[in-house]
Amino acid sequence: MSDDATGNNSEETVSLAVIAREWTRLGCIGFGGPPTHIVLLRRLCVERNRWLDTQEFEDAIATTNLLPGPASTQLAIYCAWKLRGARGAVIGGLGFICPGLFLIIGLSVVFLAKHPPIALLGAAAGAGAVVPAVALSASRSLVPSSWARMGNASARQVRWVVYAVVGAVAAAAFGEYLVIALVACGASEVLIRRRGDTVSGHSSGTLALMSAHTVAVGGIAALVWEALKVGALSYGGGFVIVPLMQHDAVVTYHWMTGSQFLIAVALGQVTPGPVVQTVAVVGYAAAGIAGAFLAAAIAFAPSFVFILAGGSRFDLIRKNHSVERFLTGAGPAVVGAIAGSSIPLATSLHVVWQIPVLAGAALWLLIARRSVVGCLLLAGVIGTIVALAGVTL
């Protein structure tokens, strides 16, 4: 694709060097997940430089939320694509992703070492203890928009509950079937809407899909499939990657222990950039540094493909009824899956002092509604103090 393919004349004033500098800066300061990323991109592209107009930017947000994968990453790639076409998209996307990716891989080497310093072990145990509460907080934040999207009809609201329960049960007890559950709920909503809302609950097709059995493969092929699921088959907020990865990484392939997976999730929350970078920690546990970069490359590749291949068709995507209906059904399942993942995450806690830390985190996040990053850092400090005091880790 040439720069001219975007139909935007911004390439005359925005150089690739500027895109590299500004998108890398966003990748360095983008703590706080998608809400922060959207604010930073709006400030850069709309308010400060007027590279994009407000409506264009809002439409881009709406469309990237219809795509599977990390929406804020796709938004960053799309904004760069609008300015300088394919080259801008690649340079901007890599600039946005790489700072946090390099940092999280470096932290993986330290925290997943065979004999890390006792203080680091304590910090990891403290931060890991709050992850189940982070999952519940992430799930709750998605409920209002998902509920409103389903509509006010009672049959639709019943289906919302059913889809959420399906996602929660799959994440809590049948992690290997979670992707099937998400796809089945989305497909069910498409079929039901085509029949004119005459069917409540979920269709027999959902049950048939849920009964299908996934084939487990090992080695690099398993890591590639895991990363592909994260990048191309995840819907909703970035935290949905947690239940997608948890069962396979801990139970199926034994790449890491439950406690190490908690560390991986915590690292994904406290580093800048997209939460999907958590997959790099799993990749490192599975196959070292090469595995970390491979997992990240596979997980982010679909986002680049979606923008490069479909950026010019965003209007059609946003107006496609089947896409909208699919995500309307998959959305509640995502909400339920993220909430359901808190159960196996909580059962991964292995020392008693982590329980009150988790309880405090629940109050911090669910009642006081304070910062996730602040909660993780505070818990890490508590864990460090506990470790240095000689308490069992």
Sequence and secondary structure as in RCSB ss.txt:
>XXXX:A:sequence
MSDDATGNNSEETVSLAVIAREWTRLGCIGFGGPPTHIVLLRRLCVERNRWLDTQEFEDAIATTNLLPGPASTQL
AIYCAWKLRGARGAVIGGLGFICPGLFLIIGLSVVFLAKHPPIALLGAAAGAGAVVPAVALSASRSLVPSSWARM
GNASARQVRWVVYAVVGAVAAAAFGEYLVIALVACGASEVLIRRRGDTVSGHSSGTLALMSAHTVAVGGIAALVW
EALKVGALSYGGGFVIVPLMQHDAVVTYHWMTGSQFLIAVALGQVTPGPVVQTVAVVGYAAAGIAGAFLAAAIAF
APSFVFILAGGSRFDLIRKNHSVERFLTGAGPAVVGAIAGSSIPLATSLHVVWQIPVLAGAALWLLIARRSVVGC
LLLAGVIGTIVALAGVTL
>XXXX:A:secstr
  GGGG  GGGGT  HHHHHHHHHHHHHH TTSHHHHHHHHHIIIIIIS SS HHHHHHHHHHHTTSSS HHHHH
HHHHHHHHHHHHHHHHHHHHHHHHHHHHHHHHHHHHTSSS  HHHHHHHHHHHHTHHHHHHHHHHHHHHHHHHHH
 S HHHHHHHHHHHHHHHHHHHH GGGHHHHHHHHHHHHHHHHHTTS   S  HHHHHHHH       HHHHHHH
HHHHHHHS  SSGGGHHHHHHIIIIIIS SS HHHHHHHHHHHHHSSS GGGHHHHHHHHHHHHHHHHHHHHHHH
HHHHHHHHHHGGGHHHHHH HHHHHHHHHHHHHHHHHHHHTHHHHHHT  STTHHHHHHHHHIIIIIS   HHHH
HHHHHHHHHHHHHTT   
